[in-house]
Amino acid sequence: KLSKDIEITEEGKCIVFGKKCLSPDNIKLNNLNCAVEIYMYECEIEGPLLKEVGCLTYLKVMKVSNFRLSGTIPKDIGNLIFLESLNLSDNNLTSPIPSDIGNLTRLKLLMLSNNQLSGNIPEQIGNLIQLEMLYLNNNLLEGCIP
């Protein structure tokens, strides 16, 4: 355990348990760089998704949905080349989807629905050749899915 709220299991799963008024600054991502999966439950997180998320190089699963995350999806998310599942749905994320998301060629599930994402769907999503499920609904996106 890293603290009373963050636990990394032997399998490399990081589980963040609920804590009122938790901000992304309270979660030190540099302590989680060995994590393979990140799940957050019953957290009341507000604020931006940290750009340091790109340092979680071994991450395969990231489920950080149904919070009040705001701001942009950091382009450094494209560094997570082992990522197979990314769920950032049901937040308040804004701006275009970064083209760097096309680097996630192992991605099978991409859930970005129910945010405020805008602009064109990046053509680099076409690079996600293993993608099985794509959820972009309830955003302000334009264009076709490549």
VENRAWO-V483860 format. One record per residue. N is the residue number from 0. SS is DSSP state (A for helix, B for strand, O for the rest). OMEGA is omega as a letter, one per 40 degrees, with the letter a starting at -180 (none if undefined). NEAR is the number of other C-alpha atoms within 10 Angstrom. Layout:
BEGIN
N_SS_OMEGA_NEAR / N_SS_OMEGA_NEAR
END
This chain:
BEGIN
0_O_i_10 / 1_O_i_12 / 2_O_i_9 / 3_O_a_8 / 4_O_a_13 / 5_B_a_17 / 6_B_i_17 / 7_B_a_19 / 8_O_i_13 / 9_O_a_8 / 10_O_i_9 / 11_O_i_17 / 12_B_i_20 / 13_B_i_24 / 14_B_i_18 / 15_B_a_20 / 16_O_a_14 / 17_O_i_15 / 18_O_a_13 / 19_O_i_9 / 20_O_i_11 / 21_O_i_14 / 22_B_i_16 / 23_A_i_16 / 24_A_i_13 / 25_A_a_9 / 26_O_a_16 / 27_O_a_13 / 28_A_i_18 / 29_A_i_11 / 30_A_a_10 / 31_A_a_24 / 32_O_i_16 / 33_O_a_17 / 34_O_i_23 / 35_O_i_21 / 36_B_i_23 / 37_B_i_21 / 38_B_i_15 / 39_B_a_19 / 40_O_i_15 / 41_O_i_12 / 42_O_i_20 / 43_O_a_17 / 44_O_i_24 / 45_B_i_17 / 46_B_a_16 / 47_B_i_18 / 48_O_a_21 / 49_O_i_19 / 50_A_i_14 / 51_A_i_13 / 52_A_i_21 / 53_A_i_19 / 54_A_a_17 / 55_O_a_24 / 56_O_a_19 / 57_O_a_19 / 58_O_i_27 / 59_O_a_20 / 60_B_i_22 / 61_B_i_20 / 62_B_i_16 / 63_O_a_21 / 64_O_i_21 / 65_O_i_20 / 66_O_i_19 / 67_B_i_18 / 68_B_a_26 / 69_B_i_18 / 70_B_a_17 / 71_O_i_19 / 72_O_a_23 / 73_O_a_18 / 74_A_i_15 / 75_A_i_16 / 76_A_i_24 / 77_A_i_19 / 78_A_a_19 / 79_O_a_23 / 80_O_i_20 / 81_O_a_18 / 82_O_i_25 / 83_O_a_20 / 84_B_i_21 / 85_B_i_22 / 86_B_i_18 / 87_O_a_23 / 88_O_i_23 / 89_O_i_19 / 90_O_i_21 / 91_B_a_21 / 92_B_a_26 / 93_B_i_18 / 94_B_a_17 / 95_O_i_18 / 96_O_a_21 / 97_O_i_18 / 98_A_i_14 / 99_A_i_16 / 100_A_i_24 / 101_A_i_20 / 102_A_a_19 / 103_O_a_25 / 104_O_i_20 / 105_O_a_19 / 106_O_i_26 / 107_O_a_17 / 108_B_i_19 / 109_B_a_21 / 110_B_i_18 / 111_O_a_24 / 112_O_i_20 / 113_O_i_20 / 114_O_i_23 / 115_B_a_20 / 116_B_a_25 / 117_B_i_15 / 118_B_a_14 / 119_B_i_15 / 120_O_a_19 / 121_O_i_20 / 122_A_i_13 / 123_A_i_16 / 124_A_i_22 / 125_A_i_13 / 126_A_a_16 / 127_O_a_18 / 128_O_i_13 / 129_O_a_14 / 130_O_i_18 / 131_O_a_10 / 132_B_a_11 / 133_B_i_15 / 134_B_i_13 / 135_O_a_17 / 136_O_i_14 / 137_O_i_14 / 138_O_i_17 / 139_B_a_16 / 140_B_a_18 / 141_B_i_13 / 142_O_a_10 / 143_O_i_9 / 144_O_a_13 / 145_O_none_10
END
